[in-house]
Amino acid sequence: MSHFQMGPHTHSISMELFRDNRSKVIGELQRAHVLSTETKPMIVLQGGDNISHYDTDVDYVFRQESYFTYLFGVTEPGCYGTVEVKSGRCTLYVPRLPEEYAVWMGSLLGLEDFKKKYDVDAVFYVDETGPNTDSGNVAKPAYFKGIEKFAVDTDSLFPVIAECRVIKSPAEIEVLRYVARVSSEAHKEVMKAMRPGMHEYQAEAEFLRYSYAVGGCRHVSYTCICGAGTNSAILHYGHAGSPNDCAIREGDMCLFDMGANYGGYAADITCSFPANGKFTEDQKLIYNAVLAARDAVCATAREGVSWVDMHLLANRVMLEEMRKGQLLQGDVNEMMEAGLNAIFQPHGLGHFLGLDVHDVGGYLPHCPQRATKAGINRLRTARTLKAGMYLTIEPGCYFIQPLLDKAYADPELCKFLVKENLNRFHNFGGVRIEDDVLITKTGIENFTLVPRTVEEIEAWMAK
């Protein structure tokens, strides 16, 4: 059986994983009878293409389209794939490259090479064919010249294949375990290297170096977020306008959200820690409030539990810890009812994770719909948990000035705020703790292996 592997020290992904994915999708299509009226129903997917930098002849480093990866595991651009629903027969269609490409790209694979590499039933050249609910974007249907001659159903496959991706197979779980371990070790290397005076991008560079040099992860799963000081309260920091370019100062809290990608499978881990390796009392207060929220969810999440309930549990625990720390006053249940939880944590508790960092399946037609109430309207899914789901658990506490100003101006919110104490946190930034966890029938399995308590972090950074 062929496999994908970046070296003998990295994880080996058997092509059997993708064969099993195809069988799973076929089984669900047949079970749902969505294609029972077709005489020869066939899944047709189009892979990704190379994308150039605007009008230049330089391409972005290629990453395969996720659904195409799920069914075929193909890493090359410009391909198509078909799966016969009744027989399971799998065929790839690959670009016919000019012989002169061998001068620039090395030996070109032939049809038999592709067949062996991806363990499929047949391979043809593309010119022989004859002529995604979380983001709001949609996967484009395959197109080739002459497709108009066929009866095309672009509606039936998506909900089935997306639901198949929600529950991870044992082979997928091992890939996810590997990429989470690589990402965890990379975060630990960043923590060990951290010194005030470094720039945020140097932390990013250390993460990228370890993930690729040691873990064989050429890609990360999203733009690295390396916020220090007040930047740690910018939820999607690291974008082109703020490319992790600030100096890290003595006393800053760092929030580093980074995840490697291996074989198309994603990790998504956030570590928060003081730049100098020693927590102040205020940093301990906020960090331990977020850690208590994470611990509460990790102790409670399991098959049959509502993800909405987990989000509310995390928020409630965090607010209670802040009340104990005299940053808030009053009844926590009343705070929740008023929406104070969304002031300090405007994002959801977490999201599905897999071939995409915000993986599919959150709001499929058969799932609970997105809530409208502040505090839970940002959740990326409202589903009841099932064994085999893989999600992030990422509570956070942030001091975001526009949101705090809104709370101070609202009589229903400001009564809970102890302003004279909260003023100490004006330039604090934020804390997020993010783990990648597998849901089981009796609890969770946490694939994230980094120092988490204040004592563990301080001991590790002292090395």
LINHUTA-V143571 format. One record per residue. RES is the residue in three letters. D_LAST is the distance of its C-alpha to the last C-alpha in Angstrom with 2 decimals. Layout:
# LINHUTA-V143571
res=RES d_last=D_LAST
res=RES d_last=D_LAST
This chain:
# LINHUTA-V143571
res=MET d_last=43.46
res=SER d_last=41.77
res=HIS d_last=38.20
res=PHE d_last=35.71
res=GLN d_last=32.56
res=MET d_last=30.41
res=GLY d_last=29.69
res=PRO d_last=29.51
res=HIS d_last=25.79
res=THR d_last=26.58
res=HIS d_last=28.59
res=SER d_last=32.35
res=ILE d_last=34.57
res=SER d_last=38.08
res=MET d_last=41.03
res=GLU d_last=42.22
res=LEU d_last=39.89
res=PHE d_last=42.06
res=ARG d_last=45.26
res=ASP d_last=44.37
res=ASN d_last=43.70
res=ARG d_last=47.18
res=SER d_last=48.75
res=LYS d_last=47.14
res=VAL d_last=48.49
res=ILE d_last=51.90
res=GLY d_last=52.10
res=GLU d_last=51.38
res=LEU d_last=53.91
res=GLN d_last=56.52
res=ARG d_last=55.80
res=ALA d_last=56.21
res=HIS d_last=59.45
res=VAL d_last=58.57
res=LEU d_last=60.05
res=SER d_last=62.90
res=THR d_last=65.58
res=GLU d_last=64.35
res=THR d_last=66.04
res=LYS d_last=63.11
res=PRO d_last=60.06
res=MET d_last=57.19
res=ILE d_last=53.72
res=VAL d_last=53.29
res=LEU d_last=49.98
res=GLN d_last=49.22
res=GLY d_last=45.85
res=GLY d_last=44.15
res=ASP d_last=45.27
res=ASN d_last=43.65
res=ILE d_last=43.40
res=SER d_last=43.86
res=HIS d_last=42.47
res=TYR d_last=45.63
res=ASP d_last=48.42
res=THR d_last=46.41
res=ASP d_last=46.22
res=VAL d_last=42.42
res=ASP d_last=41.16
res=TYR d_last=38.10
res=VAL d_last=35.93
res=PHE d_last=37.90
res=ARG d_last=36.81
res=GLN d_last=39.32
res=GLU d_last=41.03
res=SER d_last=39.54
res=TYR d_last=42.76
res=PHE d_last=43.64
res=THR d_last=40.32
res=TYR d_last=40.89
res=LEU d_last=44.27
res=PHE d_last=44.00
res=GLY d_last=40.45
res=VAL d_last=41.87
res=THR d_last=39.59
res=GLU d_last=42.41
res=PRO d_last=44.11
res=GLY d_last=47.79
res=CYS d_last=48.43
res=TYR d_last=50.40
res=GLY d_last=50.42
res=THR d_last=53.02
res=VAL d_last=53.08
res=GLU d_last=56.45
res=VAL d_last=56.22
res=LYS d_last=58.82
res=SER d_last=57.81
res=GLY d_last=54.13
res=ARG d_last=54.92
res=CYS d_last=52.23
res=THR d_last=53.05
res=LEU d_last=51.01
res=TYR d_last=52.55
res=VAL d_last=50.75
res=PRO d_last=51.62
res=ARG d_last=53.98
res=LEU d_last=52.41
res=PRO d_last=54.64
res=GLU d_last=54.50
res=GLU d_last=53.46
res=TYR d_last=50.09
res=ALA d_last=49.21
res=VAL d_last=49.17
res=TRP d_last=46.37
res=MET d_last=44.55
res=GLY d_last=45.07
res=SER d_last=47.15
res=LEU d_last=48.35
res=LEU d_last=48.22
res=GLY d_last=51.66
res=LEU d_last=52.76
res=GLU d_last=52.24
res=ASP d_last=48.73
res=PHE d_last=47.86
res=LYS d_last=49.59
res=LYS d_last=47.57
res=LYS d_last=44.24
res=TYR d_last=44.57
res=ASP d_last=46.80
res=VAL d_last=49.52
res=ASP d_last=53.26
res=ALA d_last=54.48
res=VAL d_last=53.47
res=PHE d_last=55.74
res=TYR d_last=55.46
res=VAL d_last=55.39
res=ASP d_last=58.70
res=GLU d_last=60.31
res=THR d_last=59.81
res=GLY d_last=63.13
res=PRO d_last=62.51
res=ASN d_last=43.85
res=THR d_last=44.15
res=ASP d_last=40.73
res=SER d_last=40.91
res=GLY d_last=44.68
res=ASN d_last=45.18
res=VAL d_last=47.12
res=ALA d_last=46.80
res=LYS d_last=49.60
res=PRO d_last=52.22
res=ALA d_last=52.83
res=TYR d_last=55.61
res=PHE d_last=57.68
res=LYS d_last=61.19
res=GLY d_last=63.67
res=ILE d_last=61.55
res=GLU d_last=64.33
res=LYS d_last=66.51
res=PHE d_last=64.37
res=ALA d_last=64.16
res=VAL d_last=60.67
res=ASP d_last=58.84
res=THR d_last=55.73
res=ASP d_last=55.23
res=SER d_last=54.92
res=LEU d_last=51.89
res=PHE d_last=49.25
res=PRO d_last=49.06
res=VAL d_last=49.11
res=ILE d_last=46.45
res=ALA d_last=44.20
res=GLU d_last=44.54
res=CYS d_last=43.81
res=ARG d_last=40.51
res=VAL d_last=39.52
res=ILE d_last=39.33
res=LYS d_last=36.95
res=SER d_last=38.13
res=PRO d_last=36.15
res=ALA d_last=35.60
res=GLU d_last=34.38
res=ILE d_last=31.99
res=GLU d_last=30.33
res=VAL d_last=29.94
res=LEU d_last=28.45
res=ARG d_last=26.07
res=TYR d_last=24.94
res=VAL d_last=24.52
res=ALA d_last=22.63
res=ARG d_last=20.17
res=VAL d_last=19.80
res=SER d_last=19.41
res=SER d_last=16.80
res=GLU d_last=14.63
res=ALA d_last=15.43
res=HIS d_last=14.41
res=LYS d_last=10.94
res=GLU d_last=10.76
res=VAL d_last=12.16
res=MET d_last=9.79
res=LYS d_last=6.80
res=ALA d_last=9.49
res=MET d_last=11.00
res=ARG d_last=12.25
res=PRO d_last=15.56
res=GLY d_last=18.27
res=MET d_last=17.57
res=HIS d_last=20.43
res=GLU d_last=20.50
res=TYR d_last=21.94
res=GLN d_last=19.00
res=ALA d_last=16.93
res=GLU d_last=20.00
res=ALA d_last=20.19
res=GLU d_last=16.75
res=PHE d_last=17.82
res=LEU d_last=21.18
res=ARG d_last=19.97
res=TYR d_last=17.93
res=SER d_last=20.70
res=TYR d_last=23.38
res=ALA d_last=22.00
res=VAL d_last=20.43
res=GLY d_last=22.37
res=GLY d_last=25.68
res=CYS d_last=25.96
res=ARG d_last=28.15
res=HIS d_last=28.56
res=VAL d_last=26.73
res=SER d_last=28.75
res=TYR d_last=29.16
res=THR d_last=28.30
res=CYS d_last=24.62
res=ILE d_last=24.23
res=CYS d_last=21.49
res=GLY d_last=22.64
res=ALA d_last=21.04
res=GLY d_last=22.90
res=THR d_last=26.47
res=ASN d_last=26.09
res=SER d_last=24.11
res=ALA d_last=27.52
res=ILE d_last=29.26
res=LEU d_last=29.48
res=HIS d_last=30.14
res=TYR d_last=28.33
res=GLY d_last=27.69
res=HIS d_last=31.40
res=ALA d_last=33.45
res=GLY d_last=34.23
res=SER d_last=30.62
res=PRO d_last=28.63
res=ASN d_last=25.08
res=ASP d_last=26.02
res=CYS d_last=24.89
res=ALA d_last=22.40
res=ILE d_last=19.47
res=ARG d_last=19.86
res=GLU d_last=18.10
res=GLY d_last=18.67
res=ASP d_last=19.29
res=MET d_last=18.73
res=CYS d_last=17.90
res=LEU d_last=19.87
res=PHE d_last=19.27
res=ASP d_last=21.96
res=MET d_last=21.93
res=GLY d_last=23.35
res=ALA d_last=24.13
res=ASN d_last=27.63
res=TYR d_last=28.80
res=GLY d_last=32.50
res=GLY d_last=33.35
res=TYR d_last=31.29
res=ALA d_last=28.89
res=ALA d_last=25.59
res=ASP d_last=24.96
res=ILE d_last=21.65
res=THR d_last=20.52
res=CYS d_last=17.17
res=SER d_last=17.32
res=PHE d_last=14.61
res=PRO d_last=14.57
res=ALA d_last=13.84
res=ASN d_last=12.12
res=GLY d_last=9.90
res=LYS d_last=12.44
res=PHE d_last=15.64
res=THR d_last=18.97
res=GLU d_last=21.69
res=ASP d_last=23.49
res=GLN d_last=20.55
res=LYS d_last=20.08
res=LEU d_last=23.83
res=ILE d_last=24.09
res=TYR d_last=21.03
res=ASN d_last=22.19
res=ALA d_last=25.71
res=VAL d_last=24.78
res=LEU d_last=22.72
res=ALA d_last=25.79
res=ALA d_last=27.97
res=ARG d_last=25.95
res=ASP d_last=25.95
res=ALA d_last=29.69
res=VAL d_last=30.47
res=CYS d_last=28.40
res=ALA d_last=30.33
res=THR d_last=33.67
res=ALA d_last=33.86
res=ARG d_last=35.95
res=GLU d_last=39.17
res=GLY d_last=41.95
res=VAL d_last=39.89
res=SER d_last=40.62
res=TRP d_last=37.88
res=VAL d_last=39.55
res=ASP d_last=39.15
res=MET d_last=35.43
res=HIS d_last=35.08
res=LEU d_last=37.12
res=LEU d_last=35.19
res=ALA d_last=31.87
res=ASN d_last=33.59
res=ARG d_last=35.24
res=VAL d_last=32.13
res=MET d_last=30.27
res=LEU d_last=33.30
res=GLU d_last=33.64
res=GLU d_last=30.11
res=MET d_last=30.91
res=ARG d_last=34.19
res=LYS d_last=32.52
res=GLY d_last=30.39
res=GLN d_last=33.72
res=LEU d_last=33.29
res=LEU d_last=36.15
res=GLN d_last=39.28
res=GLY d_last=41.93
res=ASP d_last=42.24
res=VAL d_last=39.57
res=ASN d_last=42.25
res=GLU d_last=44.22
res=MET d_last=41.22
res=MET d_last=40.89
res=GLU d_last=44.62
res=ALA d_last=44.55
res=GLY d_last=41.77
res=LEU d_last=39.10
res=ASN d_last=36.48
res=ALA d_last=37.11
res=ILE d_last=36.42
res=PHE d_last=32.79
res=GLN d_last=32.28
res=PRO d_last=34.85
res=HIS d_last=33.73
res=GLY d_last=34.26
res=LEU d_last=31.96
res=GLY d_last=31.40
res=HIS d_last=33.34
res=PHE d_last=34.27
res=LEU d_last=32.05
res=GLY d_last=33.16
res=LEU d_last=34.77
res=ASP d_last=34.45
res=VAL d_last=31.58
res=HIS d_last=34.25
res=ASP d_last=36.18
res=VAL d_last=39.90
res=GLY d_last=41.79
res=GLY d_last=41.06
res=TYR d_last=44.63
res=LEU d_last=46.98
res=PRO d_last=50.65
res=HIS d_last=50.41
res=CYS d_last=47.35
res=PRO d_last=47.30
res=GLN d_last=47.63
res=ARG d_last=45.25
res=ALA d_last=45.73
res=THR d_last=46.91
res=LYS d_last=45.49
res=ALA d_last=42.67
res=GLY d_last=39.39
res=ILE d_last=40.22
res=ASN d_last=42.03
res=ARG d_last=38.81
res=LEU d_last=38.00
res=ARG d_last=38.01
res=THR d_last=39.78
res=ALA d_last=41.73
res=ARG d_last=42.12
res=THR d_last=41.98
res=LEU d_last=39.11
res=LYS d_last=39.95
res=ALA d_last=38.13
res=GLY d_last=36.78
res=MET d_last=35.97
res=TYR d_last=32.51
res=LEU d_last=31.26
res=THR d_last=28.45
res=ILE d_last=27.83
res=GLU d_last=26.64
res=PRO d_last=27.59
res=GLY d_last=26.80
res=CYS d_last=27.69
res=TYR d_last=28.59
res=PHE d_last=30.38
res=ILE d_last=32.75
res=GLN d_last=35.37
res=PRO d_last=38.40
res=LEU d_last=37.87
res=LEU d_last=37.37
res=ASP d_last=40.51
res=LYS d_last=42.35
res=ALA d_last=41.38
res=TYR d_last=42.45
res=ALA d_last=45.76
res=ASP d_last=46.46
res=PRO d_last=48.11
res=GLU d_last=47.09
res=LEU d_last=43.39
res=CYS d_last=43.11
res=LYS d_last=44.29
res=PHE d_last=40.99
res=LEU d_last=38.84
res=VAL d_last=37.89
res=LYS d_last=38.00
res=GLU d_last=37.10
res=ASN d_last=33.73
res=LEU d_last=33.15
res=ASN d_last=33.73
res=ARG d_last=30.26
res=PHE d_last=28.90
res=HIS d_last=31.10
res=ASN d_last=28.28
res=PHE d_last=25.57
res=GLY d_last=25.73
res=GLY d_last=24.83
res=VAL d_last=22.63
res=ARG d_last=23.15
res=ILE d_last=21.68
res=GLU d_last=23.14
res=ASP d_last=23.27
res=ASP d_last=25.57
res=VAL d_last=27.70
res=LEU d_last=30.70
res=ILE d_last=33.57
res=THR d_last=35.18
res=LYS d_last=38.30
res=THR d_last=36.44
res=GLY d_last=33.28
res=ILE d_last=30.47
res=GLU d_last=28.01
res=ASN d_last=24.77
res=PHE d_last=23.51
res=THR d_last=20.43
res=LEU d_last=17.26
res=VAL d_last=14.41
res=PRO d_last=12.65
res=ARG d_last=15.68
res=THR d_last=15.93
res=VAL d_last=14.72
res=GLU d_last=12.90
res=GLU d_last=11.26
res=ILE d_last=10.24
res=GLU d_last=8.94
res=ALA d_last=6.90
res=TRP d_last=5.57
res=MET d_last=5.27
res=ALA d_last=3.82
res=LYS d_last=0.00
